[in-house]
Amino acid sequence: MVLSKWVAKEVVQIAFAGAMLSATACSQPTSREELELFIRETFERAPQHLEEAPEAPVVKRFVYSAAGLRSPFERPPAHEASLPIITGVAPDFSRTKEALEFSSFSDLSMVGFLSLGDEFFALIENPEGEIFRVGLGNYMGLNHGRVWRVQREGIDLLEIVPSGDDGWIERPQSLTMRKRDAYAR
């Protein structure tokens, strides 16, 4: 009700403004002779010369390549700066990769857990919606991450990433249980 009164008031104001504008536009009639005189005077004026637009500077081409850097959409590494570089750390390239090593760590989510006696297993969902059981010693993520702790709240793993000086360092990562959506069935 309040909105319709407001709309009606606005329509009346716009109609009034339009009526006033049309009334003032017709109040001073111009004769044909005055109009022709104005046109003749306009054509007789000397044309104004405009300055030429400045030439745009040539910008040197720049190629941005961030293929070797961490994606800005991944969780930043925890305490990477404080970790000492451990010599002898390197991924085992001869090992057969597990199913969850073909997905980025940021694309994986923990959706549940299982407990068999004292042993916990995490239920990890990949981007395709498949669920995998992960326990101690399993690998996941693109950076050779090996699970070293499984709890109800989440899992902890150590990734092996390049150190930047032709070496490798271990980087801790955590994956916590995904919050259940209120609207999920």
C-alpha positions as CSV (number, residue, x, y, z in Angstrom):
1,M,0.0,0.0,0.0
2,V,2.8,2.4,0.9
3,L,4.7,1.5,-2.2
4,S,1.7,2.2,-4.5
5,K,1.2,5.7,-2.9
6,W,4.8,6.4,-3.5
7,V,4.6,5.3,-7.1
8,A,1.5,7.4,-7.7
9,K,3.2,10.5,-6.2
10,E,6.2,10.0,-8.5
11,V,4.0,9.6,-11.6
12,V,2.1,12.8,-10.7
13,Q,5.4,14.7,-10.3
14,I,6.8,13.4,-13.6
15,A,3.6,14.3,-15.4
16,F,3.6,17.8,-13.9
17,A,7.3,18.3,-15.0
18,G,6.5,17.1,-18.5
19,A,3.5,19.5,-18.7
20,M,5.6,22.5,-17.6
21,L,8.4,21.6,-20.0
22,S,6.0,21.4,-23.0
23,A,4.3,24.7,-22.0
24,T,7.5,26.6,-21.8
25,A,8.9,25.2,-25.0
26,C,5.9,26.6,-27.0
27,S,5.8,30.0,-25.2
28,Q,8.3,31.8,-27.5
29,P,7.3,31.3,-31.1
30,T,10.2,31.7,-33.6
31,S,9.4,33.1,-37.0
32,R,10.8,31.4,-40.1
33,E,12.9,34.5,-40.9
34,E,14.6,34.3,-37.5
35,L,15.4,30.6,-38.0
36,E,16.8,31.2,-41.5
37,L,19.0,34.0,-40.2
38,F,20.4,31.8,-37.4
39,I,21.2,29.1,-39.9
40,R,22.9,31.5,-42.3
41,E,25.0,33.0,-39.5
42,T,26.0,29.6,-38.3
43,F,27.3,28.6,-41.8
44,E,29.2,31.9,-42.2
45,R,31.2,31.5,-39.0
46,A,34.8,30.3,-39.5
47,P,35.2,26.7,-38.5
48,Q,37.1,26.1,-35.3
49,H,40.2,23.9,-35.6
50,L,40.7,21.3,-33.0
51,E,44.1,20.1,-31.8
52,E,45.2,16.8,-33.0
53,A,44.9,14.0,-30.4
54,P,48.2,13.0,-28.9
55,E,49.7,9.8,-30.2
56,A,49.3,6.9,-27.7
57,P,52.7,5.6,-26.5
58,V,53.7,2.1,-27.6
59,V,53.6,-0.2,-24.6
60,K,56.1,-3.0,-24.5
61,R,54.5,-6.5,-24.4
62,F,54.5,-8.3,-21.1
63,V,53.8,-12.0,-20.7
64,Y,52.7,-13.1,-17.2
65,S,53.4,-16.7,-16.4
66,A,52.6,-18.1,-13.0
67,A,52.6,-21.8,-13.8
68,G,55.2,-22.5,-11.1
69,L,53.4,-20.6,-8.3
70,R,50.8,-21.7,-5.8
71,S,47.2,-21.1,-7.0
72,P,45.6,-18.2,-5.2
73,F,42.5,-20.4,-4.7
74,E,44.4,-23.0,-2.6
75,R,44.8,-22.7,1.1
76,P,48.1,-21.1,1.9
77,P,50.7,-23.5,3.4
78,A,50.7,-23.5,7.1
79,H,54.0,-22.4,8.7
80,E,56.0,-22.9,5.5
81,A,58.4,-20.1,6.3
82,S,59.3,-21.6,9.7
83,L,60.0,-25.1,8.4
84,P,63.6,-26.0,8.0
85,I,64.7,-27.5,4.7
86,I,65.3,-31.1,5.3
87,T,67.9,-32.7,3.1
88,G,67.1,-36.1,1.7
89,V,63.4,-35.2,1.4
90,A,62.1,-36.1,-2.1
91,P,58.9,-37.6,-3.5
92,D,59.0,-41.3,-4.6
93,F,58.4,-41.0,-8.3
94,S,58.6,-44.8,-8.8
95,R,55.5,-45.3,-6.5
96,T,52.1,-46.0,-8.2
97,K,49.8,-43.0,-7.7
98,E,46.6,-43.5,-5.7
99,A,43.2,-42.3,-6.9
100,L,43.1,-39.1,-4.9
101,E,46.5,-37.9,-6.2
102,F,45.0,-36.9,-9.5
103,S,42.9,-34.1,-7.8
104,S,44.1,-30.8,-6.3
105,F,44.1,-30.8,-2.5
106,S,41.8,-27.8,-2.5
107,D,39.2,-29.8,-4.6
108,L,39.0,-32.6,-2.1
109,S,36.7,-32.5,0.9
110,M,36.2,-34.7,4.0
111,V,32.6,-35.7,4.2
112,G,32.7,-38.3,7.0
113,F,34.7,-40.9,8.9
114,L,34.6,-44.5,9.9
115,S,36.1,-46.1,13.1
116,L,37.1,-49.7,13.3
117,G,38.2,-50.3,16.8
118,D,40.9,-47.7,17.6
119,E,41.5,-47.0,13.9
120,F,39.9,-44.0,12.1
121,F,39.3,-43.7,8.3
122,A,38.3,-40.5,6.6
123,L,35.7,-40.4,3.8
124,I,37.1,-38.1,1.1
125,E,35.0,-36.8,-1.8
126,N,36.8,-35.9,-5.1
127,P,35.5,-33.3,-7.6
128,E,33.6,-36.0,-9.5
129,G,31.6,-36.9,-6.4
130,E,33.2,-40.2,-5.7
131,I,33.9,-41.2,-2.0
132,F,37.2,-42.8,-1.0
133,R,38.2,-44.3,2.3
134,V,41.6,-42.8,3.5
135,G,43.7,-44.1,6.3
136,L,47.2,-43.6,7.7
137,G,49.9,-43.8,5.0
138,N,47.5,-43.1,2.1
139,Y,48.4,-40.4,-0.4
140,M,46.3,-37.5,-1.7
141,G,46.6,-34.3,-3.6
142,L,49.0,-33.2,-6.4
143,N,51.9,-32.6,-4.1
144,H,52.7,-36.1,-2.8
145,G,50.7,-35.6,0.4
146,R,50.9,-38.6,2.8
147,V,48.3,-38.9,5.6
148,W,49.9,-39.1,9.0
149,R,46.9,-38.6,11.3
150,V,43.2,-39.3,10.9
151,Q,40.7,-37.9,13.5
152,R,36.9,-37.3,13.6
153,E,37.5,-33.6,12.9
154,G,39.8,-34.0,10.0
155,I,43.1,-35.4,8.7
156,D,46.6,-34.1,8.7
157,L,49.2,-34.9,6.0
158,L,52.6,-33.9,4.9
159,E,53.1,-32.7,1.3
160,I,56.5,-32.7,-0.4
161,V,56.8,-29.5,-2.5
162,P,59.7,-27.9,-4.3
163,S,61.8,-25.6,-2.1
164,G,62.7,-23.2,-4.9
165,D,66.4,-24.1,-4.8
166,D,66.3,-27.4,-6.6
167,G,65.4,-29.2,-3.4
168,W,62.2,-30.4,-1.6
169,I,60.6,-29.5,1.7
170,E,57.8,-31.1,3.7
171,R,54.7,-28.9,4.1
172,P,51.9,-29.8,6.6
173,Q,48.4,-29.6,5.4
174,S,45.0,-30.2,7.1
175,L,41.7,-31.2,5.7
176,T,38.8,-30.6,8.1
177,M,35.3,-32.1,8.0
178,R,33.0,-30.3,5.6
179,K,30.1,-28.6,7.3
180,R,26.8,-30.1,6.5
181,D,24.5,-27.9,4.5
182,A,21.2,-27.0,6.2
183,Y,19.4,-27.7,2.9
184,A,21.2,-30.9,1.9
185,R,19.2,-34.1,2.0
